[in-house]
Amino acid sequence: MCRNIKTLFNFEPPATELEIRDASLQFVRKLSGFNLPSQANAAAFDQAVEEVAAAARRLIGSLVTQAPPRNRAVEAQRARERSAARFGPRD
């Protein structure tokens, strides 16, 4: 599950609200062990996702770097190449 959490800092264009929420959702899923919580746990689960997303937004907004922003397309291509080297090309 956590393999799906992507680095969100120092990219051009910057991380979107949806990307931050998706990473937060994956994090809460991993911690809770629920892919989809029961109705009894839904409110606590949703609140946790929102709190983690808020913390992630604050973190990303407060980080500084001297490195130039990374290009999303280039990083995605590198990830595909690493995957192909590890698992073989996709058909």
PyRosetta script that sets phi, psi and omega in degrees:
from pyrosetta import init, pose_from_sequence

init()
pose = pose_from_sequence("MCRNIKTLFNFEPPATELEIRDASLQFVRKLSGFNLPSQANAAAFDQAVEEVAAAARRLIGSLVTQAPPRNRAVEAQRARERSAARFGPRD")
pose.set_psi(1, -48.8)
pose.set_omega(1, -174.8)
pose.set_phi(2, -70.3)
pose.set_psi(2, -14.4)
pose.set_omega(2, 175.1)
pose.set_phi(3, -61.6)
pose.set_psi(3, -22.5)
pose.set_omega(3, -178.9)
pose.set_phi(4, -80.3)
pose.set_psi(4, -8.5)
pose.set_omega(4, 178.1)
pose.set_phi(5, -80.7)
pose.set_psi(5, 119.0)
pose.set_omega(5, -176.5)
pose.set_phi(6, -99.4)
pose.set_psi(6, 153.7)
pose.set_omega(6, 172.3)
pose.set_phi(7, -64.7)
pose.set_psi(7, 132.5)
pose.set_omega(7, -176.1)
pose.set_phi(8, -114.3)
pose.set_psi(8, -11.2)
pose.set_omega(8, -176.1)
pose.set_phi(9, -89.3)
pose.set_psi(9, 143.0)
pose.set_omega(9, 172.4)
pose.set_phi(10, 66.5)
pose.set_psi(10, 47.7)
pose.set_omega(10, 174.1)
pose.set_phi(11, -119.3)
pose.set_psi(11, 152.7)
pose.set_omega(11, 173.8)
pose.set_phi(12, -121.0)
pose.set_psi(12, 119.1)
pose.set_omega(12, -1.7)
pose.set_phi(13, -72.1)
pose.set_psi(13, 160.2)
pose.set_omega(13, -178.6)
pose.set_phi(14, -61.8)
pose.set_psi(14, 162.5)
pose.set_omega(14, 178.9)
pose.set_phi(15, -58.4)
pose.set_psi(15, 140.6)
pose.set_omega(15, 178.4)
pose.set_phi(16, -87.9)
pose.set_psi(16, 165.9)
pose.set_omega(16, 176.4)
pose.set_phi(17, -60.0)
pose.set_psi(17, -38.4)
pose.set_omega(17, 179.5)
pose.set_phi(18, -64.4)
pose.set_psi(18, -41.5)
pose.set_omega(18, 178.6)
pose.set_phi(19, -64.1)
pose.set_psi(19, -40.7)
pose.set_omega(19, 178.4)
pose.set_phi(20, -64.9)
pose.set_psi(20, -43.5)
pose.set_omega(20, 179.6)
pose.set_phi(21, -65.6)
pose.set_psi(21, -41.2)
pose.set_omega(21, 179.3)
pose.set_phi(22, -62.2)
pose.set_psi(22, -41.7)
pose.set_omega(22, 178.0)
pose.set_phi(23, -65.0)
pose.set_psi(23, -39.5)
pose.set_omega(23, 178.9)
pose.set_phi(24, -65.0)
pose.set_psi(24, -41.8)
pose.set_omega(24, 178.0)
pose.set_phi(25, -61.2)
pose.set_psi(25, -44.9)
pose.set_omega(25, 179.1)
pose.set_phi(26, -62.2)
pose.set_psi(26, -40.2)
pose.set_omega(26, 179.7)
pose.set_phi(27, -63.4)
pose.set_psi(27, -46.1)
pose.set_omega(27, -179.8)
pose.set_phi(28, -67.3)
pose.set_psi(28, -37.9)
pose.set_omega(28, 176.1)
pose.set_phi(29, -59.4)
pose.set_psi(29, -43.5)
pose.set_omega(29, -178.9)
pose.set_phi(30, -65.3)
pose.set_psi(30, -45.3)
pose.set_omega(30, -179.2)
pose.set_phi(31, -64.6)
pose.set_psi(31, -41.8)
pose.set_omega(31, -174.8)
pose.set_phi(32, -82.5)
pose.set_psi(32, -25.6)
pose.set_omega(32, -175.2)
pose.set_phi(33, 82.3)
pose.set_psi(33, 4.9)
pose.set_omega(33, 179.3)
pose.set_phi(34, -105.5)
pose.set_psi(34, 128.4)
pose.set_omega(34, 169.6)
pose.set_phi(35, -80.0)
pose.set_psi(35, -39.6)
pose.set_omega(35, 175.4)
pose.set_phi(36, -139.3)
pose.set_psi(36, 114.7)
pose.set_omega(36, -175.9)
pose.set_phi(37, -72.6)
pose.set_psi(37, 159.1)
pose.set_omega(37, 175.0)
pose.set_phi(38, -69.6)
pose.set_psi(38, 167.7)
pose.set_omega(38, 178.2)
pose.set_phi(39, -59.9)
pose.set_psi(39, -34.1)
pose.set_omega(39, -179.6)
pose.set_phi(40, -66.8)
pose.set_psi(40, -28.7)
pose.set_omega(40, -178.0)
pose.set_phi(41, -104.3)
pose.set_psi(41, -3.4)
pose.set_omega(41, -173.4)
pose.set_phi(42, -60.3)
pose.set_psi(42, -43.6)
pose.set_omega(42, -177.4)
pose.set_phi(43, -64.4)
pose.set_psi(43, -45.2)
pose.set_omega(43, 179.4)
pose.set_phi(44, -64.6)
pose.set_psi(44, -40.5)
pose.set_omega(44, 179.5)
pose.set_phi(45, -62.5)
pose.set_psi(45, -49.8)
pose.set_omega(45, -179.4)
pose.set_phi(46, -63.1)
pose.set_psi(46, -39.8)
pose.set_omega(46, 178.2)
pose.set_phi(47, -63.7)
pose.set_psi(47, -41.4)
pose.set_omega(47, 178.8)
pose.set_phi(48, -62.9)
pose.set_psi(48, -41.7)
pose.set_omega(48, 178.5)
pose.set_phi(49, -60.6)
pose.set_psi(49, -45.1)
pose.set_omega(49, -179.5)
pose.set_phi(50, -64.8)
pose.set_psi(50, -39.8)
pose.set_omega(50, 179.6)
pose.set_phi(51, -68.0)
pose.set_psi(51, -40.2)
pose.set_omega(51, 177.5)
pose.set_phi(52, -66.5)
pose.set_psi(52, -40.8)
pose.set_omega(52, 178.4)
pose.set_phi(53, -62.3)
pose.set_psi(53, -41.5)
pose.set_omega(53, 178.6)
pose.set_phi(54, -63.2)
pose.set_psi(54, -43.2)
pose.set_omega(54, 178.2)
pose.set_phi(55, -64.3)
pose.set_psi(55, -39.6)
pose.set_omega(55, 179.3)
pose.set_phi(56, -64.7)
pose.set_psi(56, -42.9)
pose.set_omega(56, 177.6)
pose.set_phi(57, -60.0)
pose.set_psi(57, -44.7)
pose.set_omega(57, 178.9)
pose.set_phi(58, -62.4)
pose.set_psi(58, -43.5)
pose.set_omega(58, 179.9)
pose.set_phi(59, -61.7)
pose.set_psi(59, -52.3)
pose.set_omega(59, -177.9)
pose.set_phi(60, -60.9)
pose.set_psi(60, -38.4)
pose.set_omega(60, 180.0)
pose.set_phi(61, -70.7)
pose.set_psi(61, -24.0)
pose.set_omega(61, -176.4)
pose.set_phi(62, -98.6)
pose.set_psi(62, -12.2)
pose.set_omega(62, 179.7)
pose.set_phi(63, -72.7)
pose.set_psi(63, 146.6)
pose.set_omega(63, 176.6)
pose.set_phi(64, -129.3)
pose.set_psi(64, 153.4)
pose.set_omega(64, 178.0)
pose.set_phi(65, -154.4)
pose.set_psi(65, 153.4)
pose.set_omega(65, 174.0)
pose.set_phi(66, -94.0)
pose.set_psi(66, -11.3)
pose.set_omega(66, -177.8)
pose.set_phi(67, -72.4)
pose.set_psi(67, 145.7)
pose.set_omega(67, 175.9)
pose.set_phi(68, -68.2)
pose.set_psi(68, 151.2)
pose.set_omega(68, 178.7)
pose.set_phi(69, -60.5)
pose.set_psi(69, 144.2)
pose.set_omega(69, 177.8)
pose.set_phi(70, -84.2)
pose.set_psi(70, 151.7)
pose.set_omega(70, 179.4)
pose.set_phi(71, -91.5)
pose.set_psi(71, 126.5)
pose.set_omega(71, -177.4)
pose.set_phi(72, -61.0)
pose.set_psi(72, -41.7)
pose.set_omega(72, -177.8)
pose.set_phi(73, -65.3)
pose.set_psi(73, -41.3)
pose.set_omega(73, 179.6)
pose.set_phi(74, -65.4)
pose.set_psi(74, -44.6)
pose.set_omega(74, 179.7)
pose.set_phi(75, -64.4)
pose.set_psi(75, -38.0)
pose.set_omega(75, 178.1)
pose.set_phi(76, -65.0)
pose.set_psi(76, -40.9)
pose.set_omega(76, 178.0)
pose.set_phi(77, -63.9)
pose.set_psi(77, -42.1)
pose.set_omega(77, 177.2)
pose.set_phi(78, -61.5)
pose.set_psi(78, -40.1)
pose.set_omega(78, 178.8)
pose.set_phi(79, -64.0)
pose.set_psi(79, -41.7)
pose.set_omega(79, 177.6)
pose.set_phi(80, -62.5)
pose.set_psi(80, -40.1)
pose.set_omega(80, 179.1)
pose.set_phi(81, -65.6)
pose.set_psi(81, -41.3)
pose.set_omega(81, 176.7)
pose.set_phi(82, -62.9)
pose.set_psi(82, -41.0)
pose.set_omega(82, 179.1)
pose.set_phi(83, -64.0)
pose.set_psi(83, -43.7)
pose.set_omega(83, 179.4)
pose.set_phi(84, -63.5)
pose.set_psi(84, -39.4)
pose.set_omega(84, 178.7)
pose.set_phi(85, -66.4)
pose.set_psi(85, -35.3)
pose.set_omega(85, -177.2)
pose.set_phi(86, -81.1)
pose.set_psi(86, -43.5)
pose.set_omega(86, -172.9)
pose.set_phi(87, -112.0)
pose.set_psi(87, -6.6)
pose.set_omega(87, -176.2)
pose.set_phi(88, 93.7)
pose.set_psi(88, 158.8)
pose.set_omega(88, -178.4)
pose.set_phi(89, -66.4)
pose.set_psi(89, 148.6)
pose.set_omega(89, 176.8)
pose.set_phi(90, -84.1)
pose.set_psi(90, 142.4)
pose.set_omega(90, 179.4)
pose.set_phi(91, -85.3)
pose.dump_pdb("model.pdb")
